[in-house]
């Protein structure tokens, strides 16, 4: 499930879609476990231009081998 964080008073909250609430039978006051991962947008979603400080093939290689060689 993908959800955007929203300002809620002095906190940040998430809305759980109704289909998940129904499927998981979540009720107000229920405790739920959340797995939080920051979503990294795909390049095509960013739009505009991308200015790289390194060659693309070097960056792709480093993603596989590790960043210590940079």
TORKOL-4160 file (C-alpha; in steps of 0.2 Angstrom, whole numbers, padded with zeros to 4 digits, m for minus):
70
<pt num="1" X="0000" Y="0000" Z="0000"/>
<pt num="2" X="0006" Y="0017" Z="m0004"/>
<pt num="3" X="0001" Y="0032" Z="0007"/>
<pt num="4" X="0006" Y="0050" Z="0008"/>
<pt num="5" X="0010" Y="0057" Z="0025"/>
<pt num="6" X="m0002" Y="0071" Z="0030"/>
<pt num="7" X="0000" Y="0085" Z="0043"/>
<pt num="8" X="m0012" Y="0081" Z="0057"/>
<pt num="9" X="m0011" Y="0094" Z="0071"/>
<pt num="10" X="0007" Y="0093" Z="0078"/>
<pt num="11" X="0009" Y="0076" Z="0071"/>
<pt num="12" X="0010" Y="0067" Z="0054"/>
<pt num="13" X="m0004" Y="0054" Z="0050"/>
<pt num="14" X="m0008" Y="0041" Z="0037"/>
<pt num="15" X="m0026" Y="0036" Z="0031"/>
<pt num="16" X="m0028" Y="0018" Z="0029"/>
<pt num="17" X="m0039" Y="0014" Z="0013"/>
<pt num="18" X="m0056" Y="0007" Z="0016"/>
<pt num="19" X="m0053" Y="m0009" Z="0007"/>
<pt num="20" X="m0038" Y="m0013" Z="0019"/>
<pt num="21" X="m0048" Y="m0008" Z="0034"/>
<pt num="22" X="m0062" Y="m0020" Z="0028"/>
<pt num="23" X="m0050" Y="m0034" Z="0023"/>
<pt num="24" X="m0040" Y="m0033" Z="0039"/>
<pt num="25" X="m0056" Y="m0030" Z="0050"/>
<pt num="26" X="m0047" Y="m0015" Z="0058"/>
<pt num="27" X="m0058" Y="m0006" Z="0071"/>
<pt num="28" X="m0054" Y="0011" Z="0080"/>
<pt num="29" X="m0043" Y="0008" Z="0095"/>
<pt num="30" X="m0035" Y="m0008" Z="0087"/>
<pt num="31" X="m0016" Y="m0009" Z="0088"/>
<pt num="32" X="m0008" Y="m0012" Z="0071"/>
<pt num="33" X="0010" Y="m0016" Z="0065"/>
<pt num="34" X="0017" Y="m0004" Z="0051"/>
<pt num="35" X="0031" Y="m0007" Z="0040"/>
<pt num="36" X="0038" Y="0010" Z="0035"/>
<pt num="37" X="0049" Y="0012" Z="0020"/>
<pt num="38" X="0053" Y="0029" Z="0012"/>
<pt num="39" X="0047" Y="0027" Z="m0006"/>
<pt num="40" X="0060" Y="0033" Z="m0019"/>
<pt num="41" X="0052" Y="0039" Z="m0035"/>
<pt num="42" X="0057" Y="0031" Z="m0052"/>
<pt num="43" X="0067" Y="0042" Z="m0063"/>
<pt num="44" X="0052" Y="0044" Z="m0075"/>
<pt num="45" X="0041" Y="0051" Z="m0061"/>
<pt num="46" X="0053" Y="0065" Z="m0057"/>
<pt num="47" X="0052" Y="0074" Z="m0074"/>
<pt num="48" X="0063" Y="0088" Z="m0079"/>
<pt num="49" X="0082" Y="0085" Z="m0082"/>
<pt num="50" X="0094" Y="0076" Z="m0071"/>
<pt num="51" X="0112" Y="0082" Z="m0070"/>
<pt num="52" X="0124" Y="0069" Z="m0064"/>
<pt num="53" X="0141" Y="0072" Z="m0057"/>
<pt num="54" X="0147" Y="0055" Z="m0062"/>
<pt num="55" X="0145" Y="0044" Z="m0077"/>
<pt num="56" X="0129" Y="0034" Z="m0077"/>
<pt num="57" X="0137" Y="0018" Z="m0080"/>
<pt num="58" X="0149" Y="0021" Z="m0065"/>
<pt num="59" X="0134" Y="0025" Z="m0054"/>
<pt num="60" X="0125" Y="0009" Z="m0060"/>
<pt num="61" X="0141" Y="m0001" Z="m0056"/>
<pt num="62" X="0142" Y="0007" Z="m0039"/>
<pt num="63" X="0124" Y="0002" Z="m0035"/>
<pt num="64" X="0129" Y="m0016" Z="m0038"/>
<pt num="65" X="0146" Y="m0016" Z="m0030"/>
<pt num="66" X="0145" Y="m0003" Z="m0017"/>
<pt num="67" X="0148" Y="0016" Z="m0014"/>
<pt num="68" X="0166" Y="0014" Z="m0006"/>
<pt num="69" X="0174" Y="0015" Z="m0024"/>
<pt num="70" X="0167" Y="0032" Z="m0027"/>
